[in-house]
Every structure is written in C-alpha cells, then in structure tokens.
C-alpha cells in the first residue's frame, strides 16, 4: 500500500515544474553528453562517459521519486482551511517562553520544507508537537538543540 504525501498546492506545482525541467532539459543534455563521451572511444577508461552515465542514473532516480510522490500526494490548499487548531498548511506564530522571541512557521510537506522561508515539514519535531494544539496552548518540543517551550500566539491559514 502506498503512503499518501500531504503537500500544498504551491508545492505540488513546484514538483511538477521540476519534473518537467528534468524531462525536457536535463535528460536531453545528459543523453547528449553520453553520446559525445561515447564518440571519444574506449568506454572502459572514459571518465566523461562514466560521469555522464552516473548523472543519468541520478536524474532517472529523481524523476522516478517525483513521479511516485505526485501520484501518491494529497494536495491541500491552506487558503481553503480555517479553525483554531494547528494542522497541515497552518501558519503558526509562536512565542519562545525562554527568550520571549516571536517566530512564525508554516507547516508544509517534506518536499517543501525550507527553514530560510519559515516553512517546516509536518514531520519535523516541532511541527509534530504543535499539530492538534490551538491558540494559547503552551507546547514543549524536543528539537536537535534540546527542548524548546513555546506558546501558540496565532494560527492562520493563508
């Protein structure tokens, strides 16, 4: 049985775009590189050929992975959601109870997580601790640095 991957609408479109790029740009470039390397002669000691074949293998694996995720994903549009509880797609404003620093994260799928954009995976330790909680709740999450105590200040769906 296949695992269902939750993903935002934006993340789904990004994966489709990456797959299209890999198929229409990257794959033909690698095929061309293999043909050129093959033209150089002896394949046993042809480093260019082996590098191109390795790149082709990586590319095919990534395309297969994306195809699998696209076929088994559940697209969720956060703009259509509402409520007080933290769920997938929610943008959560938190207060660190130790430093009194405020920060904000959107809970997204694994493929979309990017800490520099304040997007964390639903499977991350802090997201798992937050899911199901609501505004005003205090939560303790175990993160790689240790434990963090936060209060949920706001839950939005954008």
Secondary structure as UniProt FT lines:
FT   STRAND          5..8
FT   HELIX           9..21
FT   HELIX           22..26
FT   HELIX           27..39
FT   TURN            44..45
FT   HELIX           47..71
FT   STRAND          73..76
FT   HELIX           78..80
FT   TURN            88..89
FT   STRAND          91..96
FT   TURN            97..99
FT   STRAND          102..108
FT   HELIX           110..112
FT   HELIX           115..117
FT   STRAND          119..121
FT   TURN            122..123
FT   HELIX           125..130
FT   TURN            131..132
FT   TURN            135..136
FT   STRAND          138..143
FT   TURN            144..145
FT   STRAND          146..156
//
